[in-house]
Amino acid sequence: MNSRVFVPPLTPLQRQQLQEGLRSVDAFTLRRCQILLASAEGQTPSRIAHSLGCTGATVRNAIHAFRREGLACLKEKSSRPHSARPFLDASYAEPLKELLHTSPRLFAQPSSLWTLQRVAAVCHLRAWTPRQLSGEAIRLALKRLGIRWRRAKHWITSPDPAYARKKKHAIG
């Protein structure tokens, strides 16, 4: 049998803060306040859901969140899964730095300059990632690992003895 879910009796301070939340510009806070006040008046979750135009699960989630967190449940939290882990974590910081300081041609890439897409392809070929990531995902991973993505011309070298002079002349 389904047991009915209600909020516990509200203190005067909690009721006052929920009433103030009805004037919130944040839709999440407004909806939560509506749900919690209706539940405190004894309305069932299905009736609250019908009157507010939301699902019963939304109402039950709000009530359970209030029981767990109190008034802190009025602030929206991240919807990111707790189990989400980055593909390229701190253990890849040094290998990525080494990778970026080698020529892409060593990995059968068509150019001698790294692009984020090429880095993603090589990371996948080396089995560092389970699938080929987007260039943006690689950029964010590099940023998270403290590796600044700059155009390659600033740090690429050449075995040519006159390379430094030529580079200085070309870059200015």
HUBEL-V393570 format. One line per field, one symbol per residue. ss: DSSP state (A for helix, B for strand, O for the rest). phi: phi as a letter, one per 40 degrees, with the letter a starting at -180 (. if undefined). burial: + if it has 16 or more other ideal C-beta (glycine too) atoms within 10 Angstrom, else -. A space follows every 10 residues. Layout:
BEGIN
ss = ???
phi = ???
burial = ???
END
This chain:
BEGIN
ss = OOOOOOOOOO OAAAAAAAAA AOOOOOAAAA AAAAAAAAAA OOOOAAAAAA AAOOOAAAAA AAAAAAAAAA AAAAOOOOOO OOOOOOOOOA AAAAAAAAAA OOOAAAAOOO OOOOOAAAAA AAAAAOOOOO OOOOAAAAAA AAAAOOOOOO OAAAOOOOOO OOAAAAAAAA AO
phi = .cccbbccdc cdcccccccc ccbccccccd cccdcccccc cgccdcccdc ccgbcccccc ccccccccbg ccccccbccc ccccbccbcd ccccdcccdc cbccccbgcc bcbcbccccc ccdcccgcbc acccccccdc cccccgbccb dcccbcbacc cccdcccccc cg
burial = ----+++--+ ---+---+-- +-------+- ++++++++++ --+-+--++- -------+++ +++-++---- +-++------ -------+-- -++--+--++ ---+----+- ---+-+-+++ +++----++- --+---+++- ++--+-+--- -+-------- ---------- --
END
